[in-house]
Amino acid sequence: MHLEFRHLRTIKAIHQAGGLARAADILHITQSALSHQVKGLEDQAGVELFVRRSKPLKLSAAGMKLLRLAERVLPEVEALEEEFRGLISGKSGRLHIAIECHACFEWLFPVLEQFRHAWPDVDVDIRPGLAFGALPALLREEVDLVVSSDPEDLAGVDFTPLFDYEPVFVAAAGHPLAAKPFVEAEDFRNETLITYPVDRARLDVFTQLLTPAKVEPRALRQVELTAVILLLVASNRGVSVLPDWVLREVRYHSDYITRPITETGLTRRLYAATRAEDTTKPFMAHVLRLARTEPVKLQRDQGGRAAG
């Protein structure tokens, strides 16, 4: 039996209308065309689908089985059609994000909170990009946006600059290094360095400072949560290097001191990697715009506090 969506729509329309003439109007076809379609369907099924000579026209037991199928299938088809229309118009889609920057959750959540209000039909999900190859996953269309500080020359991938940030040294207020205006690689040699639980190749303090200087901290302690890192630092259990947007509150807290890394400070840049065909989609352009502006607000906020 060759069953098409139009057959299910026909069964549903005749049941609702109670007759062929009104059903034909609902389906925008002629009554003769509808009669021909019904006869063809009954020939295929080998059974009558309607109780003849009944007014209004009623479905037979076999017709009721088809009606129940139509009532299950057609709403799903209509929902899928609506989703496709949304994709074509740019109002819906998928935004699965992989993050190669552990601390990025601090500013990304406010970005996505704004985004979901503007684009409620976009499916948003976040995957830490630390346990798998985020950029290969982007090329395989497993994720749609990768937040990274390490742009690569990849065909079909755009790296959109988001913002610059400063990795900042943080220690307890009574720490001996508080007397220095800035810290250098050698200052870490006798320290317990507290970091996120990621590979050294993804930590600015190693890639930008310690590894080039061939300096190894006395000990390395890895902690998942920013709040716990700061608690340990305040308790003088070690020191840390965190992005400036993470330290917007503790810079002015009496339990902590913050210092630049090297005399001139370090500057890093974050990028959003997207497939080239997706970069200009309306919802993607919006989330990129939010991702550029929200962290800058946090940085300006801490600058305003310093000025105050």
C-alpha positions in Angstrom: 0.0 0.0 0.0 1.5 3.3 -1.1 0.4 5.9 1.4 1.2 9.6 1.0 0.7 12.6 3.2 -2.0 13.9 0.9 -4.0 10.7 1.6 -3.8 11.3 5.4 -4.9 14.9 4.8 -7.8 13.7 2.7 -9.0 11.3 5.4 -8.8 14.0 8.0 -10.5 16.6 5.9 -13.5 14.3 5.0 -13.9 13.3 8.6 -13.9 16.9 9.7 -16.2 18.1 6.9 -18.7 15.2 6.9 -18.9 15.2 3.1 -16.8 15.3 -0.1 -17.9 18.7 -1.3 -16.9 20.6 1.9 -13.7 18.5 2.2 -12.7 19.4 -1.4 -13.1 23.1 -0.5 -10.8 22.6 2.6 -8.2 20.8 0.4 -8.5 23.3 -2.4 -9.2 20.6 -5.1 -12.3 19.7 -7.1 -14.8 17.2 -5.8 -14.2 14.9 -8.7 -10.5 14.9 -8.0 -11.2 14.1 -4.4 -13.5 11.3 -5.3 -10.9 9.9 -7.7 -8.3 10.1 -4.9 -10.5 8.3 -2.4 -11.3 5.5 -4.9 -7.6 5.0 -5.6 -6.9 4.8 -1.9 -9.6 2.3 -1.3 -8.4 0.2 -4.3 -4.9 0.1 -2.8 -6.2 -0.7 0.7 -8.6 -3.3 -0.6 -11.3 -2.2 1.9 -13.9 0.6 2.0 -12.8 3.5 4.0 -16.2 5.2 4.3 -19.7 4.1 5.2 -21.6 4.8 2.0 -25.0 6.5 2.0 -24.4 7.9 5.5 -25.0 11.6 6.1 -22.8 13.1 7.2 -20.2 10.8 5.5 -18.6 8.6 8.1 -15.4 6.7 8.2 -15.5 2.9 8.3 -13.5 0.9 10.9 -10.6 0.8 8.4 -11.0 4.5 7.7 -10.8 5.2 11.5 -7.4 3.5 11.6 -6.1 5.8 8.9 -7.6 8.8 10.8 -5.7 7.8 13.9 -2.5 7.6 11.9 -3.2 11.0 10.3 -3.7 12.5 13.8 -0.4 11.2 14.9 1.7 11.9 11.8 0.4 15.1 10.4 1.1 17.3 13.4 4.7 16.1 13.3 5.0 16.9 9.6 3.5 20.3 10.1 5.9 21.1 12.9 8.8 20.0 10.7 7.6 22.2 7.9 7.4 25.1 10.3 10.9 24.4 11.5 12.1 24.4 7.9 10.4 27.6 7.2 12.1 29.1 10.2 15.5 27.8 9.0 14.9 29.4 5.6 13.9 32.7 7.1 16.8 32.7 9.5 14.5 32.8 12.6 15.4 29.3 13.9 18.4 27.0 13.8 21.0 25.4 16.0 23.7 27.0 18.0 25.8 24.3 19.7 28.9 26.0 21.3 32.2 24.4 22.2 34.5 26.4 24.5 38.3 26.0 24.6 38.5 28.6 27.3 37.5 27.3 30.7 36.9 30.7 32.3 34.7 31.8 29.4 31.6 30.6 31.2 31.9 33.7 33.3 30.9 36.0 30.4 29.2 33.5 28.1 26.1 32.8 30.2 25.0 36.5 30.3 25.5 36.5 26.5 23.3 33.5 26.0 20.7 34.8 28.5 20.2 37.8 26.2 20.4 35.7 23.1 17.6 33.3 24.1 15.1 36.1 24.6 15.8 37.4 21.1 15.9 34.0 19.4 13.6 31.6 21.3 13.4 29.2 18.3 17.2 28.6 18.1 18.4 25.4 19.8 21.3 26.4 22.1 23.7 24.0 23.8 27.2 24.3 25.3 29.9 21.7 25.3 33.3 22.2 27.0 35.7 21.9 24.1 38.5 20.6 26.3 37.7 16.9 26.2 37.5 16.7 22.4 38.8 18.4 19.2 36.5 21.4 19.0 37.6 22.6 15.6 37.4 19.2 14.0 33.9 18.9 15.5 33.0 22.3 13.9 34.1 21.0 10.5 32.0 17.8 11.1 29.0 20.0 11.9 28.8 18.5 15.4 29.1 22.0 16.9 28.4 25.4 15.3 30.6 27.9 17.2 33.9 27.4 18.9 35.3 30.0 21.4 39.1 29.9 21.2 42.2 32.0 21.7 44.1 30.0 19.0 43.0 30.8 15.5 44.0 28.5 12.7 44.0 28.7 8.9 41.2 26.4 8.1 39.3 26.3 4.8 35.7 27.1 5.2 36.1 28.4 8.8 35.9 32.1 9.9 37.6 33.3 13.0 35.8 36.4 14.2 37.7 38.5 16.8 35.7 39.0 19.9 37.7 41.0 22.4 41.1 41.4 24.0 41.7 40.5 27.6 44.5 40.6 30.1 45.7 37.5 32.1 46.2 38.8 35.7 48.1 37.5 38.6 46.1 37.1 41.8 47.3 36.3 45.4 46.3 36.7 49.0 46.6 40.3 50.3 49.4 39.3 52.6 51.4 37.5 50.0 55.1 38.5 49.6 54.6 39.3 45.9 52.1 42.0 46.9 55.2 44.3 47.3 56.0 44.0 43.6 54.3 46.2 40.9 54.2 43.2 38.5 55.2 39.6 38.5 57.6 37.7 36.2 58.2 34.1 35.4 60.8 33.6 38.1 58.3 34.7 40.8 56.3 31.5 40.2 59.3 29.1 40.8 58.5 28.8 44.6 54.8 29.0 44.3 51.8 26.6 44.2 50.0 27.6 41.0 46.3 27.0 41.0 44.7 26.5 37.6 41.7 25.1 35.9 42.0 21.3 35.1 43.1 21.7 31.5 46.2 21.0 29.5 49.1 23.5 29.9 48.9 24.2 26.2 45.5 25.9 26.9 46.7 28.0 29.9 47.9 31.5 29.2 50.3 31.5 32.2 52.2 28.6 30.7 52.0 29.4 27.0 52.8 33.1 27.4 55.1 33.1 30.4 56.4 30.0 32.1 57.1 27.6 29.2 59.1 30.1 27.2 61.1 31.0 30.3 61.6 27.3 31.2 60.2 28.0 34.7 58.3 25.3 36.6 56.1 26.2 39.7 56.9 24.4 42.9 53.5 22.7 42.7 50.5 22.7 40.4 47.0 22.4 41.8 44.0 22.0 39.4 40.5 23.2 40.5 37.3 23.1 38.5 35.5 26.2 39.8 36.6 29.8 39.7 35.0 30.4 43.2 37.1 27.6 44.7 40.3 28.9 43.1 39.7 32.3 44.6 38.8 30.7 48.0 42.1 28.9 48.0 44.0 32.0 46.9 42.5 34.1 49.7 43.5 31.3 52.1 47.1 31.6 50.9 47.1 28.1 49.6 48.6 29.2 46.3 48.5 31.9 43.6 46.7 32.0 40.2 46.5 33.7 36.9 43.0 34.5 35.6 41.4 36.6 32.9 40.6 40.2 33.9 36.9 39.7 33.4 37.0 36.9 36.1 38.7 39.3 38.5 36.4 42.2 38.1 35.1 41.8 41.7 38.2 40.7 43.6 40.4 43.5 42.3 38.8 45.7 44.9 38.5 43.1 47.6 40.7 43.5 50.7 41.5 39.7 50.7 43.3 39.8 47.4 46.0 41.6 45.4 46.2 41.6 41.6 49.2 42.4 39.5 50.1 42.6 35.8 52.1 39.7 34.3 55.4 41.3 33.3 56.1 45.0 33.3 54.1 45.6 30.2 51.3 43.1 30.9 50.0 40.4 28.7 47.2 40.8 26.2 45.3 37.9 24.6 42.5 37.8 22.1 39.5 35.5 22.0 37.9 34.4 18.7 34.7 32.8 17.6 35.2 30.1 15.0 32.2 29.4 12.8 31.6 27.7 9.4 31.8 30.3 6.7 28.3 29.7 5.5 26.9 30.2 9.0 28.7 33.4 10.0 26.3 35.7 8.3 23.1 34.0 9.5 21.0 36.5 11.4 21.1 34.7 14.7 24.8 33.9 14.4 25.6 37.5 13.6 23.6 38.5 16.7 25.3 36.1 19.1 28.7 37.2 17.8 27.8 40.9 18.4 26.7 40.0 22.0 29.9 38.0 22.5 31.9 41.1 21.5 30.1 43.6 23.7 29.2 41.7 27.0 32.8 41.0 28.2 33.7 44.6 27.3 30.9 45.8 29.6 32.5 43.7 32.4 35.9 45.2 31.8 34.5 48.7 31.7 32.7 48.1 34.9 35.9 47.2 36.7 37.6 50.2 35.2 34.8 52.4 36.4 35.2 51.0 39.9 39.0 51.6 39.8 38.3 55.2 38.7 35.8 55.6 41.6 
